[in-house]
């Protein structure tokens, strides 16, 4: 296991070499590209190999509890919601989650991802399926897919039969 002093020394040496490269006359304009030396330039960079080659040990996941907690969500891909769409609502499916952020796709788009959108559970106007009926709100499909099916009632019945709706308690915003 490499000591923190040794890791710190390696990081300083890497920074010094990057700075020398930026200030080198071979660079032409003596300017440093902001991505210089970043791992984004090397698509083959592998943290596992790096740790093995340097003898370093990765920090345990428990060191990053704030990240782990922020990524947890009880929302699951495939759950259905009623989502505000301008002045009306439409049914959407959760595609993926990232903490309190949900990637949604309106029902009727099928596998077409062009209208997928992210929303924040804490600020978006989201409700469990059936909320519009209970609250006399208009459920209306997006204009972009109006011509796709002739009978939207039949489509929704088919789409929602056997599906999981997001539970109301997940959608309650606590002030």
Secondary structure, 3 states (H helix, E strand, C coil): CCCHHHHHHHHHHHHHHHHHHHHCHHHCCCCCCCCCCCHHHCCCCCHHHHHHHHCCCCCCHHHHHHHHHHHCCCCCCCCEEEEEECCEEEEEEEEEEECCEEEEEECCCCCCCCCCEEEECCCCCEECCCHHHHCCCCECCCHHHCCCCCCHHHHHHHHHCCCCECCHHHHCCCC
